[in-house]
Amino acid sequence: MNAEIIAVGSELLLGQITNSNARFLSEKMTNLGINVYFHTTVGDNKGRLTEAIRIAEKRADFIVLTGGLGPTKDDLTKETLADYLGKALVIDEETLNTITLFFKQRKQTMTPNNKKQAQVLEGSHVFVNHYGLACGLKTNTKPAFLLLPGPPKEMYPMVEEQVIPYLAKKQGASDVEISSRVLRFFGIGESTLADMLDDLIENQTNPTIAPLASSGEVTLRLTAKGDTDENSLALDKLEKTILESTRSYFYGYGKDTLPTVLGNKLKQEKLTLASAESLTGGMFGEWMTGLVGASSFYKGGVICYDAKVKQNLLGVEEKTIKNAGTVSMECAEELAQNARKILNADIGISFTGVAGPDSLEGKEPGTVYIGIAKKSGTKSFPLHLAGSRDQIRERAVKYGCFYLLNE
């Protein structure tokens, strides 16, 4: 089955919001074995939406439309599709009851235009909206049309809880399953990783390998087609082959993040952590305290942006600041050592550097030093990072997590 996703909403074209729905839907469709070949975005205009539907109908046998199902006049998706297909719009009583109850519980007056959200194309399968008002639907036409609400907080659970099981059941006649596994890497660029795996990527058949870079990280999506047991074995074999040459950069799977993997490691090993942050201004501490169960491993941190704070509060020696500077491996090591001692933690980590845009102490923007102190000793890691001020700070924190995972 080949699909096209049409996102409806002038706000998307104006850049007021990001079309995250298309990414989400592409992933879910791919996992169901549905090939998504086109993404289209169109504004709240009946003529242009009709044209987008006409084009999609020529090249897809499954067309997904998101957005334009609300109560206002510019919500035109159902009306436009009904006119295009020559289908009548009828009221879905379950949805209407939900909408009526919504206003009744809030002691608000339900205006007539809210009934519009209970309209469906005659003969379609209805998906109840448990997180909003506008229902979703799938037509019984060829090509088939799937209409979904635009707000992600409504659309995502509708797809996860209702649409995917419905489509999977409809495709149940197929004995071919599609299984995916995502491997996550840090500290290596997409081109370098692809070059290391060039032979595997060049000669891939089943399973396949798809690299993707984002925010200083690289992921590999491995996809196998076959029965469930065959897929699992094939993915295990391919993963083992990949990690033979890339293990030093590998840190997790799927939706893992560097902070979550680090937090899990610290909890499992019953280790505690303290931080001293100059360059990153508390970002590392924010990431740690955002993790569930952080109180079991994160003691706390000190934001030591000013040199006097480094010296007076965290005990960095005056001669260190005078001779090596605050942006130095010596300063990073003392910060990590003293944060560990002061906060009585098993591990101390520090961040110092130059985020830019100006130089500091003769050091260029992107110069970063990360210190890690343990009972067994202290190490510092020099980095030369590129990007904006925010990107440098964020990447420094990610490197800190990565070093903690691998030390």
Beta strands, then each sheet from edge to edge (+ up, - down):
strand 1: 2-8
strand 2: 35-42
strand 3: 62-66
strand 4: 89-91
strand 5: 119-121
strand 6: 125-127
strand 7: 136-138
strand 8: 144-148
strand 9: 177-186
strand 10: 208-214
strand 11: 217-226
strand 12: 250-253
strand 13: 273-277
strand 14: 298-303
strand 15: 347-353
strand 16: 367-374
strand 17: 377-384
sheet 1: 2+ 1+ 3+ 8+ 7- 6+
sheet 2: 4+ 5-
sheet 3: 10+ 11- 9+ 12-
sheet 4: 14+ 13+ 15+ 16- 17+
end
